[in-house]
């Protein structure tokens, strides 16, 4: 367990893959028009792993029972199956540029982790951000996680513990390691706080507990979840701007509902979580679960609206896996199965948006990338 202040950045105290679903159906609240073609060593430095619970199929954001209330996005039952040999073409990211001595450290971002602690440690190590013992090794580098630390994978709490510890170590070294609020953080907070309390989903009765389980909630994570984890998650920002990059978790314009400045958005969302009203928290979760706002016709304009409002030259987000943004559905042929070939982030929407969810939950890749991307 990590003790001390949960404030991010400088001053923080130490603190079987699953098959994916078919027919990626998006509920009414999240729908955007899709053109026909788009449809086609010593263990102590690293937090201990929890025993993996049986893997459920890879869910998107699931519904209870056979109904599909407005407040949910698809379950793994509804997502396409991606098998070995399927190839997803994405832009390759060149080697990072060296940073001049004495300047601010390089900026890195991490896509959705979803409990894949081993994959995260490997990806951070490949970028030189941690050493062989899992300790911060990047000096004054700046590292942002884009949210979704838990659910689907085997060790979400281990991921949170690692991020919290690296935040303290990075601050001590003159850099920082920070994190954004993802929809799965909201889901886990809601499941812990409200459990089976009915909420108004807009299409009947729902509960955070049911939604969490259907969206890959791991019972071992809930058993290990402590107040320090809840406090840390509930204080995460939702939107930040770094070096001309507008960082957020979800590819949606719903952030505009919460304020006209970055500070307003973050303050409003923190206030909602502080008020602890189940219906209000559910509405926040529902809105930040929306996706695909930048993908199709009008997508570039949606990105420009966010950039005009909050600043920056590019939006960098997680949430929607790159294979789905590209309209790749995979096949069910062949006995050997693996994920799509992900070489790096997906740049789209007139080069104004960068998608960082490499689909680790569908045997893709957990992306850790230095910004800016160099052509």
N, C-alpha and C positions, 0 to 999 in steps of 0.2 A: 504494500500500500504506500502511496506517496503522501507525505504530510506537507503542510505549509500552505502558503497562499496559492490560490488557483488563478491569479492574474497572469495572462499570457505575456511572454516577452521579458524584457529586462526587468530585473527585480523579483522574478519568480523564485521562490524557495524550492529546494529539492523536493522535491516532491516524490475416389470417389467423387472430386468435383461433381457437381450435380448436372444432370441434363437440364437444358433450358426449355422453356415453354414454347408452345406453338401459337401461331395466329395472334400476333401481338396486338390485342384489342385495346384501344385507348378509350377510357370512359368519357362521357359527354363533356365534363368540365375541362378535360385536358386535350380535347380534339383540336387539331389544326388540319386544314386541307392537305391531302397528300396526293401529288400527281401520280398517274398510273405507273410511270416508270419507277417511282420511289417505293411502290408497294411490293412491284415484282420482289570445445574449450571451456573456462569456468562459466557456469551458467548464471552466476549472480548478477552480472550487469544487465542481462536481458530478462524481462519479466517472465515468470514461469508460465508454461502453456497449460491451459485447462484441458482435461480429457475431451476429445471431440465427441459431440453427440451425433447420433445418426443423421446423415445429411438428408434434408428434404430436397425435393426438386428446386431448381433455381427459380425463386419467385421474383416478379417485378415488384409491384405493390398490389397486394391481393385483396380479394373480397371474401366476405363470410358467406358460406353456403353457396348456393347456385345463383343468388342474386348478385348484381353488380352495382352497388350503391354508387352515387356520384362521387363519394369521398375516397374511392380507391382507384389504383391503377392495376394493370394486369398481374395475375399470378404466374408462377412458373408454368402452370398448366397451359397458359395461353401464349407463351413465347416460343419462337422457333428453335429447333434443335440444330446446333452447329457441330459438325463432325470433323474428324481429322481430314486434312487435305483441303478444307474450305479456306479460301484466301480472301482477306480483306485488305484492300489497297489503301494505305494512308501515307501521309507525308513523312518522310524519314527526317529525323532530327540530327543535324551534324554535331560534332564534338563541341562541348562548351568552350567559349572563348576564355582565355586567361583574364583575370581581373587585376588591374593595376594596384600595386602595393599602396596602402594608405587610403584607398577608396572604400566605399561600402562593399560588402561582400556580395558574391553572386546570388541571384534569386532563383530558387527552385520551387516547384509545385508538385504535389502528390495527388493523384486521382483517387477514386473510391477504393477503400481497403477491404471493407466488409469482413473483418475477422481473419484475414489471411496474414497472420503475423510472420510466418517464415518467409513468405514472398516479399513482405514489406522490408524485413531485415536484409534480404538479399538485394533488393532494388536500391535501398539506401546505401548499402555497401558498395555496389557497383558505381555509384556516383561519388564515392569518397566522402559521404556525409557522416558515416559511422565507421568505427574500426572493427576488427575481427571479434572484439568482445562486446560489440553493440553500443559502445560509448560514442558521444559526439566527437567528431574528428575534423570538422569543417571550419574551425575558427570563427571568423565573422560572417560566414554565409548566412543567408536568410532562407528559411524553409516554411512554406505554407501548405498545410493539408486542406483539401477542398471539402472535407466532410464525409460522412458515412463510414464510420469506424467499425460498426458492429453489424450483426445479423448476416445470415447465410453462411458465413465462414466459421471455423472452429474456435477462434479465440479473440473475440471482440474486446473483452476486458483487458487481455494482454496487449492489444494494440493501443488502447487508451493509456494504459500504464506506461508503455514505451514512449508515447508522444508526450505525456506529462513529464517524464524524466528527462527526455531530450530537450524539452523547453527550458528546464533549469540548467542543464549542462551547456546548452548553446548560449544562454544569457551570460553565464560565467565566463565564456570564451569570447565574448564580444559580438556574438551573432544573435540570432533568435530562431525559434521554432514555434510556429503558431498554427492555429486551426480555425476553420470555419464551421458553422452550423449546417449540417445536412438534414434531410428529411428523416433519416433513420435515427439521428440523435433525438429529434422531436418525438419519434415513435417510441423509442426506448424510455424517454422521460415520461411520456404519457402512460405507457404500460405500467411503469413502476408507481406513478402517482395515483392514477385513476382506475387501473385494473379493469374490472368489468362494469364500471359506471357507464350507463348508456349515454351516448352523445348524439346530437342531431347531425346526421351525416348529409342531410339534404335529400336522401332517398331512403328513408327508413332509419331504424335504430342500428347503431354500430357501437363497438367498444374498442378502446386502445389495445386491450389485451388480445382480442381476437385478431385485430389488424396486425399486431406485432408478430404473433405466431404465424399467420399466413404469409407474412413478408420475411420469413426466414429467421425469426427470433429464436435464439439458442437458450435453452433452459440453464445451461451452465453459466452463461453470461449473466442471467438474472440472479442466479444464486451467488455470484461473486460481486455483483454490483453493490457499491458502497456509496455513502453520502458524499465522499470526496469526489467520486466520479460524476454523480448527479450535479454537484455544485459546479464542477468544471464545465460540463456540457452546457448547463443552463446559462453560463456567462459567455459563451462563444459568440463572436460577431457573425453576422450573416453575409455582409458585403465589405470588401476593402478595396483600395486602389494602391497598387505598387508599381512604380516605374512605368506608368501608362497602361498597366493591365488592371482591368476591373475584375476582381476575383469573386466568384460566387459559386454556390454548389449547384443549383438547378438551372437548367436552360429554359427559363420562364421569365416573363415580364411581371409576374405577380409581386415581385419586390416593390414595384411602384405603388402598390396598395398601402405600403407601410411608411412612406415618407419620400420627400423630394430631395433629401441629401443622404449621404451614406450614414452620417451620424444619426439622423432621424430614424432611418430604417433599423439600425442596430439598437437604438434606445427603445423603440416601439416594441420590437420583438422581445427584448429583455424584460420590458414591463409586462407583456402578456404572460410570459412564463412566471414572473413574480406574482402576478395576480392569481395564478393557479386555478383558473376557471376551465373546466373540462371542455365545454363547447367552444370557448375561445381558442384554446390550445388545439382542438381538433381542426378548426377552421384554418389555423396557421399551418398545421401539418398538411391539410388538403391542398392549400394553395402552393406550398413549396414542393409538392409532389408532382405538380404539372410539369410537362416536358415538351420538347420539339418546337418551341416558339421560334427558333432561329433556323429551322431546317429547310423549310419549303418556301414557296412564293411568299414574299413579305417578310421572310426571316431576317434579311439584312436590315430592313427598316426597323424591325423590332430591336435588333442589337443597337442600331443608331439611337433609338429612343432612350435606351438605358445609358449609353455613353454620353448623350447630350445632358441627361439628368444628373448623372453621378460622376462623370469625368472618365478619362482614360481613352485609349485608342483601340483597345481590343478587350473583349470579354473572354475570360478563361473560366470554364465550368467543368463539373463532373456530371453525375446523376444519370444521364442517358448513355448507355454503352455505345461505343463507336459503331459496332456492327449494325445496330438498329438505326442510327443516324444515316448510315449509308444504304439502308434498305436491304441489307444482306440477310437471307433467311436460312442459309445452309441446307443440308440434306439429311436424310436418315439412312443413307447407303453406307455400307462398310462396317466391319466389326471393330476396327481400331478407331477410337474417337479421341479427338483433342479439340482445341479451340481454334478460332480464327487466327490468322497470322497478323499480329499487331506490331508494327514497327515504330510507332510513335503517335503523337497526338493527331487529331483530325482537324485541319484548318478549313473553315467553310464560311458561308454567309458573306460573300465578297471579301474573304480574308479578314473578317472582323471578329470571328468567333473561333476559339480553340477548345475542342472537346478533349477531356483528359481521362474519361472512364474507359480504360482499355479492356473491360470485360473480364476481370480476374475471376469472377464468379462463374463464368462460362468457359473456363480454361483459356482465357485470353491472356492479357499481360497487365500487371500492376505498374502503372507509369509514374516514374519520377523524372522530371524534365527540368532543365535550366531554361529560364526565360531571359531575354527574348529568343524566340526561334529564329535562327539565321538561315536565310535563303542561299 
